Amino acid sequence: MKKWLIISSCLGALLASTQTSGLLRSVIELAAFGCLLWLVLGGQRNSSQKTH
């Protein structure tokens, strides 16, 4: 499930960045990067809690 969420967020950010330019584009890419970091780091934290 998480793989599809990451893939869809990447595709959404790619589509949004191709349709915009300038400051809005950089804000969209920064938000997408933050979302991906949150998904990856949140997944690592959840998997480490399950093993304990």
CHARMM-style PDB file with segment names, atoms N, HN, CA, C and O in Angstrom:
ATOM      1  N   MET     1       0.828  -1.196   0.000  1.00  0.00      PROA
ATOM      2  CA  MET     1       0.000   0.000   0.000  1.00  0.00      PROA
ATOM      3  C   MET     1       0.868   1.253   0.000  1.00  0.00      PROA
ATOM      4  O   MET     1       0.583   2.204  -0.728  1.00  0.00      PROA
ATOM      5  N   LYS     2       1.926   1.260   0.812  1.00  0.00      PROA
ATOM      6  HN  LYS     2       2.157   0.488   1.404  1.00  0.00      PROA
ATOM      7  CA  LYS     2       2.763   2.456   0.917  1.00  0.00      PROA
ATOM      8  C   LYS     2       3.508   2.724  -0.383  1.00  0.00      PROA
ATOM      9  O   LYS     2       3.766   3.880  -0.719  1.00  0.00      PROA
ATOM     10  N   LYS     3       3.860   1.662  -1.126  1.00  0.00      PROA
ATOM     11  HN  LYS     3       3.650   0.723  -0.854  1.00  0.00      PROA
ATOM     12  CA  LYS     3       4.546   1.868  -2.402  1.00  0.00      PROA
ATOM     13  C   LYS     3       3.659   2.630  -3.370  1.00  0.00      PROA
ATOM     14  O   LYS     3       4.133   3.517  -4.079  1.00  0.00      PROA
ATOM     15  N   TRP     4       2.381   2.294  -3.406  1.00  0.00      PROA
ATOM     16  HN  TRP     4       1.996   1.573  -2.830  1.00  0.00      PROA
ATOM     17  CA  TRP     4       1.456   2.987  -4.305  1.00  0.00      PROA
ATOM     18  C   TRP     4       1.257   4.431  -3.876  1.00  0.00      PROA
ATOM     19  O   TRP     4       1.077   5.305  -4.725  1.00  0.00      PROA
ATOM     20  N   LEU     5       1.284   4.696  -2.597  1.00  0.00      PROA
ATOM     21  HN  LEU     5       1.430   3.986  -1.907  1.00  0.00      PROA
ATOM     22  CA  LEU     5       1.151   6.059  -2.109  1.00  0.00      PROA
ATOM     23  C   LEU     5       2.367   6.893  -2.516  1.00  0.00      PROA
ATOM     24  O   LEU     5       2.218   8.048  -2.913  1.00  0.00      PROA
ATOM     25  N   ILE     6       3.552   6.324  -2.422  1.00  0.00      PROA
ATOM     26  HN  ILE     6       3.674   5.386  -2.099  1.00  0.00      PROA
ATOM     27  CA  ILE     6       4.770   7.028  -2.823  1.00  0.00      PROA
ATOM     28  C   ILE     6       4.772   7.275  -4.330  1.00  0.00      PROA
ATOM     29  O   ILE     6       5.104   8.371  -4.781  1.00  0.00      PROA
ATOM     30  N   ILE     7       4.406   6.267  -5.098  1.00  0.00      PROA
ATOM     31  HN  ILE     7       4.137   5.377  -4.731  1.00  0.00      PROA
ATOM     32  CA  ILE     7       4.385   6.411  -6.556  1.00  0.00      PROA
ATOM     33  C   ILE     7       3.362   7.450  -6.984  1.00  0.00      PROA
ATOM     34  O   ILE     7       3.646   8.271  -7.856  1.00  0.00      PROA
ATOM     35  N   SER     8       2.177   7.427  -6.384  1.00  0.00      PROA
ATOM     36  HN  SER     8       1.947   6.760  -5.675  1.00  0.00      PROA
ATOM     37  CA  SER     8       1.148   8.389  -6.767  1.00  0.00      PROA
ATOM     38  C   SER     8       1.519   9.807  -6.348  1.00  0.00      PROA
ATOM     39  O   SER     8       1.198  10.758  -7.061  1.00  0.00      PROA
ATOM     40  N   SER     9       2.181   9.969  -5.217  1.00  0.00      PROA
ATOM     41  HN  SER     9       2.442   9.197  -4.637  1.00  0.00      PROA
ATOM     42  CA  SER     9       2.598  11.313  -4.823  1.00  0.00      PROA
ATOM     43  C   SER     9       3.704  11.836  -5.736  1.00  0.00      PROA
ATOM     44  O   SER     9       3.752  13.031  -6.027  1.00  0.00      PROA
ATOM     45  N   CYS    10       4.593  10.950  -6.191  1.00  0.00      PROA
ATOM     46  HN  CYS    10       4.554   9.980  -5.955  1.00  0.00      PROA
ATOM     47  CA  CYS    10       5.623  11.371  -7.147  1.00  0.00      PROA
ATOM     48  C   CYS    10       4.998  11.785  -8.475  1.00  0.00      PROA
ATOM     49  O   CYS    10       5.380  12.801  -9.057  1.00  0.00      PROA
ATOM     50  N   LEU    11       4.049  11.008  -8.945  1.00  0.00      PROA
ATOM     51  HN  LEU    11       3.738  10.183  -8.473  1.00  0.00      PROA
ATOM     52  CA  LEU    11       3.388  11.351 -10.200  1.00  0.00      PROA
ATOM     53  C   LEU    11       2.588  12.652 -10.081  1.00  0.00      PROA
ATOM     54  O   LEU    11       2.573  13.464 -11.006  1.00  0.00      PROA
ATOM     55  N   GLY    12       1.934  12.841  -8.954  1.00  0.00      PROA
ATOM     56  HN  GLY    12       1.945  12.181  -8.203  1.00  0.00      PROA
ATOM     57  CA  GLY    12       1.182  14.083  -8.733  1.00  0.00      PROA
ATOM     58  C   GLY    12       2.089  15.293  -8.683  1.00  0.00      PROA
ATOM     59  O   GLY    12       1.758  16.337  -9.244  1.00  0.00      PROA
ATOM     60  N   ALA    13       3.229  15.171  -8.019  1.00  0.00      PROA
ATOM     61  HN  ALA    13       3.497  14.322  -7.563  1.00  0.00      PROA
ATOM     62  CA  ALA    13       4.179  16.279  -7.954  1.00  0.00      PROA
ATOM     63  C   ALA    13       4.780  16.562  -9.328  1.00  0.00      PROA
ATOM     64  O   ALA    13       4.986  17.720  -9.691  1.00  0.00      PROA
ATOM     65  N   LEU    14       5.059  15.509 -10.088  1.00  0.00      PROA
ATOM     66  HN  LEU    14       4.891  14.569  -9.793  1.00  0.00      PROA
ATOM     67  CA  LEU    14       5.596  15.682 -11.431  1.00  0.00      PROA
ATOM     68  C   LEU    14       4.590  16.391 -12.332  1.00  0.00      PROA
ATOM     69  O   LEU    14       4.955  17.306 -13.070  1.00  0.00      PROA
ATOM     70  N   LEU    15       3.345  15.979 -12.276  1.00  0.00      PROA
ATOM     71  HN  LEU    15       3.048  15.236 -11.676  1.00  0.00      PROA
ATOM     72  CA  LEU    15       2.303  16.610 -13.079  1.00  0.00      PROA
ATOM     73  C   LEU    15       2.100  18.066 -12.679  1.00  0.00      PROA
ATOM     74  O   LEU    15       1.969  18.936 -13.541  1.00  0.00      PROA
ATOM     75  N   ALA    16       2.073  18.336 -11.374  1.00  0.00      PROA
ATOM     76  HN  ALA    16       2.179  17.630 -10.674  1.00  0.00      PROA
ATOM     77  CA  ALA    16       1.880  19.705 -10.904  1.00  0.00      PROA
ATOM     78  C   ALA    16       3.058  20.595 -11.270  1.00  0.00      PROA
ATOM     79  O   ALA    16       2.867  21.764 -11.603  1.00  0.00      PROA
ATOM     80  N   SER    17       4.273  20.059 -11.214  1.00  0.00      PROA
ATOM     81  HN  SER    17       4.429  19.109 -10.943  1.00  0.00      PROA
ATOM     82  CA  SER    17       5.431  20.896 -11.526  1.00  0.00      PROA
ATOM     83  C   SER    17       5.544  21.178 -13.018  1.00  0.00      PROA
ATOM     84  O   SER    17       6.111  22.198 -13.411  1.00  0.00      PROA
ATOM     85  N   THR    18       5.011  20.287 -13.860  1.00  0.00      PROA
ATOM     86  HN  THR    18       4.551  19.459 -13.541  1.00  0.00      PROA
ATOM     87  CA  THR    18       5.051  20.573 -15.290  1.00  0.00      PROA
ATOM     88  C   THR    18       3.995  21.596 -15.691  1.00  0.00      PROA
ATOM     89  O   THR    18       4.132  22.249 -16.725  1.00  0.00      PROA
ATOM     90  N   GLN    19       2.954  21.742 -14.895  1.00  0.00      PROA
ATOM     91  HN  GLN    19       2.843  21.211 -14.055  1.00  0.00      PROA
ATOM     92  CA  GLN    19       1.879  22.678 -15.227  1.00  0.00      PROA
ATOM     93  C   GLN    19       2.094  24.070 -14.636  1.00  0.00      PROA
ATOM     94  O   GLN    19       1.352  24.996 -14.963  1.00  0.00      PROA
ATOM     95  N   THR    20       3.091  24.232 -13.776  1.00  0.00      PROA
ATOM     96  HN  THR    20       3.694  23.480 -13.510  1.00  0.00      PROA
ATOM     97  CA  THR    20       3.334  25.521 -13.141  1.00  0.00      PROA
ATOM     98  C   THR    20       4.775  25.945 -13.368  1.00  0.00      PROA
ATOM     99  O   THR    20       5.572  25.194 -13.932  1.00  0.00      PROA
ATOM    100  N   SER    21       5.104  27.151 -12.928  1.00  0.00      PROA
ATOM    101  HN  SER    21       4.457  27.761 -12.470  1.00  0.00      PROA
ATOM    102  CA  SER    21       6.479  27.627 -13.067  1.00  0.00      PROA
ATOM    103  C   SER    21       6.799  28.575 -11.926  1.00  0.00      PROA
ATOM    104  O   SER    21       5.905  29.076 -11.243  1.00  0.00      PROA
ATOM    105  N   GLY    22       8.086  28.811 -11.732  1.00  0.00      PROA
ATOM    106  HN  GLY    22       8.812  28.404 -12.287  1.00  0.00      PROA
ATOM    107  CA  GLY    22       8.526  29.799 -10.762  1.00  0.00      PROA
ATOM    108  C   GLY    22       8.401  29.353  -9.328  1.00  0.00      PROA
ATOM    109  O   GLY    22       8.702  28.208  -8.990  1.00  0.00      PROA
ATOM    110  N   LEU    23       7.953  30.267  -8.485  1.00  0.00      PROA
ATOM    111  HN  LEU    23       7.708  31.197  -8.759  1.00  0.00      PROA
ATOM    112  CA  LEU    23       7.884  30.039  -7.048  1.00  0.00      PROA
ATOM    113  C   LEU    23       6.892  28.932  -6.700  1.00  0.00      PROA
ATOM    114  O   LEU    23       7.160  28.122  -5.813  1.00  0.00      PROA
ATOM    115  N   LEU    24       5.765  28.887  -7.378  1.00  0.00      PROA
ATOM    116  HN  LEU    24       5.547  29.545  -8.098  1.00  0.00      PROA
ATOM    117  CA  LEU    24       4.768  27.850  -7.097  1.00  0.00      PROA
ATOM    118  C   LEU    24       5.335  26.466  -7.370  1.00  0.00      PROA
ATOM    119  O   LEU    24       5.058  25.517  -6.637  1.00  0.00      PROA
ATOM    120  N   ARG    25       6.127  26.355  -8.424  1.00  0.00      PROA
ATOM    121  HN  ARG    25       6.352  27.126  -9.020  1.00  0.00      PROA
ATOM    122  CA  ARG    25       6.734  25.064  -8.761  1.00  0.00      PROA
ATOM    123  C   ARG    25       7.697  24.619  -7.661  1.00  0.00      PROA
ATOM    124  O   ARG    25       7.706  23.447  -7.282  1.00  0.00      PROA
ATOM    125  N   SER    26       8.497  25.536  -7.154  1.00  0.00      PROA
ATOM    126  HN  SER    26       8.489  26.487  -7.463  1.00  0.00      PROA
ATOM    127  CA  SER    26       9.445  25.161  -6.099  1.00  0.00      PROA
ATOM    128  C   SER    26       8.720  24.807  -4.808  1.00  0.00      PROA
ATOM    129  O   SER    26       9.176  23.934  -4.071  1.00  0.00      PROA
ATOM    130  N   VAL    27       7.604  25.463  -4.518  1.00  0.00      PROA
ATOM    131  HN  VAL    27       7.233  26.173  -5.117  1.00  0.00      PROA
ATOM    132  CA  VAL    27       6.822  25.127  -3.326  1.00  0.00      PROA
ATOM    133  C   VAL    27       6.216  23.732  -3.470  1.00  0.00      PROA
ATOM    134  O   VAL    27       6.209  22.961  -2.511  1.00  0.00      PROA
ATOM    135  N   ILE    28       5.713  23.404  -4.649  1.00  0.00      PROA
ATOM    136  HN  ILE    28       5.719  24.031  -5.428  1.00  0.00      PROA
ATOM    137  CA  ILE    28       5.144  22.076  -4.896  1.00  0.00      PROA
ATOM    138  C   ILE    28       6.214  21.002  -4.738  1.00  0.00      PROA
ATOM    139  O   ILE    28       5.971  19.968  -4.116  1.00  0.00      PROA
ATOM    140  N   GLU    29       7.398  21.242  -5.299  1.00  0.00      PROA
ATOM    141  HN  GLU    29       7.596  22.082  -5.804  1.00  0.00      PROA
ATOM    142  CA  GLU    29       8.469  20.256  -5.196  1.00  0.00      PROA
ATOM    143  C   GLU    29       8.965  20.117  -3.763  1.00  0.00      PROA
ATOM    144  O   GLU    29       9.300  19.012  -3.335  1.00  0.00      PROA
ATOM    145  N   LEU    30       9.020  21.212  -3.017  1.00  0.00      PROA
ATOM    146  HN  LEU    30       8.749  22.109  -3.365  1.00  0.00      PROA
ATOM    147  CA  LEU    30       9.416  21.140  -1.613  1.00  0.00      PROA
ATOM    148  C   LEU    30       8.386  20.359  -0.795  1.00  0.00      PROA
ATOM    149  O   LEU    30       8.756  19.567   0.072  1.00  0.00      PROA
ATOM    150  N   ALA    31       7.112  20.576  -1.063  1.00  0.00      PROA
ATOM    151  HN  ALA    31       6.812  21.219  -1.768  1.00  0.00      PROA
ATOM    152  CA  ALA    31       6.063  19.837  -0.357  1.00  0.00      PROA
ATOM    153  C   ALA    31       6.120  18.352  -0.698  1.00  0.00      PROA
ATOM    154  O   ALA    31       5.932  17.508   0.178  1.00  0.00      PROA
ATOM    155  N   ALA    32       6.377  18.029  -1.958  1.00  0.00      PROA
ATOM    156  HN  ALA    32       6.530  18.715  -2.669  1.00  0.00      PROA
ATOM    157  CA  ALA    32       6.488  16.626  -2.357  1.00  0.00      PROA
ATOM    158  C   ALA    32       7.682  15.962  -1.696  1.00  0.00      PROA
ATOM    159  O   ALA    32       7.587  14.819  -1.250  1.00  0.00      PROA
ATOM    160  N   PHE    33       8.798  16.659  -1.629  1.00  0.00      PROA
ATOM    161  HN  PHE    33       8.875  17.588  -1.992  1.00  0.00      PROA
ATOM    162  CA  PHE    33       9.988  16.122  -0.970  1.00  0.00      PROA
ATOM    163  C   PHE    33       9.721  15.888   0.515  1.00  0.00      PROA
ATOM    164  O   PHE    33      10.121  14.859   1.061  1.00  0.00      PROA
ATOM    165  N   GLY    34       9.055  16.823   1.165  1.00  0.00      PROA
ATOM    166  HN  GLY    34       8.730  17.659   0.721  1.00  0.00      PROA
ATOM    167  CA  GLY    34       8.717  16.665   2.579  1.00  0.00      PROA
ATOM    168  C   GLY    34       7.772  15.501   2.805  1.00  0.00      PROA
ATOM    169  O   GLY    34       7.905  14.763   3.781  1.00  0.00      PROA
ATOM    170  N   CYS    35       6.823  15.339   1.906  1.00  0.00      PROA
ATOM    171  HN  CYS    35       6.715  15.938   1.113  1.00  0.00      PROA
ATOM    172  CA  CYS    35       5.873  14.225   2.008  1.00  0.00      PROA
ATOM    173  C   CYS    35       6.589  12.882   1.859  1.00  0.00      PROA
ATOM    174  O   CYS    35       6.319  11.941   2.604  1.00  0.00      PROA
ATOM    175  N   LEU    36       7.497  12.804   0.900  1.00  0.00      PROA
ATOM    176  HN  LEU    36       7.717  13.569   0.295  1.00  0.00      PROA
ATOM    177  CA  LEU    36       8.244  11.560   0.715  1.00  0.00      PROA
ATOM    178  C   LEU    36       9.126  11.252   1.920  1.00  0.00      PROA
ATOM    179  O   LEU    36       9.213  10.102   2.349  1.00  0.00      PROA
ATOM    180  N   LEU    37       9.777  12.271   2.463  1.00  0.00      PROA
ATOM    181  HN  LEU    37       9.707  13.206   2.114  1.00  0.00      PROA
ATOM    182  CA  LEU    37      10.578  12.050   3.672  1.00  0.00      PROA
ATOM    183  C   LEU    37       9.711  11.562   4.824  1.00  0.00      PROA
ATOM    184  O   LEU    37      10.103  10.662   5.566  1.00  0.00      PROA
ATOM    185  N   TRP    38       8.546  12.152   4.970  1.00  0.00      PROA
ATOM    186  HN  TRP    38       8.228  12.884   4.367  1.00  0.00      PROA
ATOM    187  CA  TRP    38       7.629  11.762   6.045  1.00  0.00      PROA
ATOM    188  C   TRP    38       7.191  10.311   5.865  1.00  0.00      PROA
ATOM    189  O   TRP    38       7.125   9.555   6.835  1.00  0.00      PROA
ATOM    190  N   LEU    39       6.892   9.922   4.624  1.00  0.00      PROA
ATOM    191  HN  LEU    39       6.945  10.536   3.837  1.00  0.00      PROA
ATOM    192  CA  LEU    39       6.481   8.538   4.368  1.00  0.00      PROA
ATOM    193  C   LEU    39       7.607   7.558   4.654  1.00  0.00      PROA
ATOM    194  O   LEU    39       7.388   6.516   5.272  1.00  0.00      PROA
ATOM    195  N   VAL    40       8.805   7.889   4.208  1.00  0.00      PROA
ATOM    196  HN  VAL    40       8.984   8.735   3.707  1.00  0.00      PROA
ATOM    197  CA  VAL    40       9.937   6.972   4.390  1.00  0.00      PROA
ATOM    198  C   VAL    40      10.329   6.885   5.862  1.00  0.00      PROA
ATOM    199  O   VAL    40      10.488   5.788   6.396  1.00  0.00      PROA
ATOM    200  N   LEU    41      10.484   8.020   6.513  1.00  0.00      PROA
ATOM    201  HN  LEU    41      10.356   8.911   6.079  1.00  0.00      PROA
ATOM    202  CA  LEU    41      10.892   7.999   7.918  1.00  0.00      PROA
ATOM    203  C   LEU    41       9.795   7.463   8.818  1.00  0.00      PROA
ATOM    204  O   LEU    41      10.088   6.803   9.815  1.00  0.00      PROA
ATOM    205  N   GLY    42       8.548   7.727   8.494  1.00  0.00      PROA
ATOM    206  HN  GLY    42       8.310   8.263   7.684  1.00  0.00      PROA
ATOM    207  CA  GLY    42       7.432   7.178   9.265  1.00  0.00      PROA
ATOM    208  C   GLY    42       7.345   5.674   9.115  1.00  0.00      PROA
ATOM    209  O   GLY    42       6.989   4.976  10.065  1.00  0.00      PROA
ATOM    210  N   GLY    43       7.666   5.161   7.931  1.00  0.00      PROA
ATOM    211  HN  GLY    43       7.955   5.728   7.159  1.00  0.00      PROA
ATOM    212  CA  GLY    43       7.667   3.726   7.703  1.00  0.00      PROA
ATOM    213  C   GLY    43       8.770   3.031   8.460  1.00  0.00      PROA
ATOM    214  O   GLY    43       8.580   1.921   8.957  1.00  0.00      PROA
ATOM    215  N   GLN    44       9.928   3.670   8.558  1.00  0.00      PROA
ATOM    216  HN  GLN    44      10.082   4.572   8.155  1.00  0.00      PROA
ATOM    217  CA  GLN    44      11.028   3.082   9.318  1.00  0.00      PROA
ATOM    218  C   GLN    44      10.705   3.059  10.798  1.00  0.00      PROA
ATOM    219  O   GLN    44      11.037   2.093  11.485  1.00  0.00      PROA
ATOM    220  N   ARG    45      10.068   4.097  11.301  1.00  0.00      PROA
ATOM    221  HN  ARG    45       9.799   4.882  10.742  1.00  0.00      PROA
ATOM    222  CA  ARG    45       9.719   4.152  12.713  1.00  0.00      PROA
ATOM    223  C   ARG    45       8.663   3.099  13.045  1.00  0.00      PROA
ATOM    224  O   ARG    45       8.736   2.455  14.091  1.00  0.00      PROA
ATOM    225  N   ASN    46       7.685   2.923  12.158  1.00  0.00      PROA
ATOM    226  HN  ASN    46       7.626   3.447  11.308  1.00  0.00      PROA
ATOM    227  CA  ASN    46       6.646   1.924  12.401  1.00  0.00      PROA
ATOM    228  C   ASN    46       7.202   0.510  12.352  1.00  0.00      PROA
ATOM    229  O   ASN    46       6.792  -0.340  13.142  1.00  0.00      PROA
ATOM    230  N   SER    47       8.126   0.246  11.438  1.00  0.00      PROA
ATOM    231  HN  SER    47       8.459   0.937  10.796  1.00  0.00      PROA
ATOM    232  CA  SER    47       8.687  -1.099  11.343  1.00  0.00      PROA
ATOM    233  C   SER    47       9.587  -1.401  12.530  1.00  0.00      PROA
ATOM    234  O   SER    47       9.676  -2.556  12.947  1.00  0.00      PROA
ATOM    235  N   SER    48      10.257  -0.398  13.086  1.00  0.00      PROA
ATOM    236  HN  SER    48      10.185   0.541  12.747  1.00  0.00      PROA
ATOM    237  CA  SER    48      11.099  -0.647  14.249  1.00  0.00      PROA
ATOM    238  C   SER    48      10.253  -0.868  15.505  1.00  0.00      PROA
ATOM    239  O   SER    48      10.677  -1.585  16.412  1.00  0.00      PROA
ATOM    240  N   GLN    49       9.080  -0.271  15.570  1.00  0.00      PROA
ATOM    241  HN  GLN    49       8.736   0.312  14.834  1.00  0.00      PROA
ATOM    242  CA  GLN    49       8.202  -0.473  16.714  1.00  0.00      PROA
ATOM    243  C   GLN    49       7.575  -1.863  16.688  1.00  0.00      PROA
ATOM    244  O   GLN    49       7.297  -2.438  17.741  1.00  0.00      PROA
ATOM    245  N   LYS    50       7.352  -2.401  15.501  1.00  0.00      PROA
ATOM    246  HN  LYS    50       7.578  -1.933  14.646  1.00  0.00      PROA
ATOM    247  CA  LYS    50       6.740  -3.727  15.402  1.00  0.00      PROA
ATOM    248  C   LYS    50       7.697  -4.822  15.865  1.00  0.00      PROA
ATOM    249  O   LYS    50       7.256  -5.853  16.374  1.00  0.00      PROA
ATOM    250  N   THR    51       8.997  -4.613  15.696  1.00  0.00      PROA
ATOM    251  HN  THR    51       9.356  -3.776  15.283  1.00  0.00      PROA
ATOM    252  CA  THR    51       9.953  -5.657  16.063  1.00  0.00      PROA
ATOM    253  C   THR    51      10.198  -5.726  17.564  1.00  0.00      PROA
ATOM    254  O   THR    51      10.685  -6.742  18.059  1.00  0.00      PROA
ATOM    255  N   HSD    52       9.871  -4.665  18.298  1.00  0.00      PROA
ATOM    256  HN  HSD    52       9.475  -3.839  17.896  1.00  0.00      PROA
ATOM    257  CA  HSD    52      10.129  -4.657  19.744  1.00  0.00      PROA
ATOM    258  C   HSD    52       8.993  -5.222  20.505  1.00  0.00      PROA
ATOM    259  OT1 HSD    52       9.045  -5.290  21.733  1.00  0.00      PROA
TER     260      HSD     52
END
